[in-house]
């Protein structure tokens, strides 16, 4: 098996293609679409080093490593000062609705990433959270996406919801009928989140057929359906207690208050994000 060819994309900085030199699927692993999420960035850097050292052998196809938001990563922030969350504008409505002279760094980056994302047959999008969380996946609505998450070994899965479905990375793939899985790997600064991101990436490469090996056996998943999205009723709203991903909340639990309005859980639920 020949060593893979590693090539930087000359037109889109932060995008690297690793090719087996044989036809096959084109799959992507994306890290740091939010600049303060290091786990995915470290995972894709490790995969590149492994490929260059001859320690990552592809059976077929092309692996596309994508650094989502290099400008934000440089400053360790979610998105640039005065900018937008890239993972909320990938429906690309802004191209028609927002005058170009009002575009920020993230708008230009979203446009640059569009053809990169649209060429993929599958995507793994790696994230982390501000609070400690059990790793969980958000999948698009393409058949096979939940099974792909299960083969990655992610036990808790939910589908992208409401308007979010169209505005995020995996929504780009959904519009083309291809599976996409986003995973919250853990807390931003935790080394365990980096380890999880790399573990997921390696299983993803086997599950999509790029790396030889026995197809990962799917774990038994728990599907979490998003019933309601709670938004702060005012700028003065404060949480009653710190919430972590997948915290179970009993009916009546106080989420928070602004002094005039309280938000409470109506039925037993699980906090997601």
Secondary structure, DSSP 8 states (H G I E B T S, - for coil): ----EEEE-SSSTTEEEEE-SS---EEEEEE-SSTT-HHHHHHHHHHHHHHHTT----SSSEEEEEES-HHHHHHT-SS-TT---GGG-TT-THHHHS-GGG--HHHHHHHHHHHHHHT-SEEEEEEEESS-B--EEEE-SSTTHHHHHHHTT--EEEE--TTHHHHSHHHHHHTTT-EEEEEEEEETT-HHHHHHHHHHHHHHHHHTTSS-S--------EEE--------SSTT-EESS---BT-EE-TT-EEEE-SS-EEE-SS-EE---
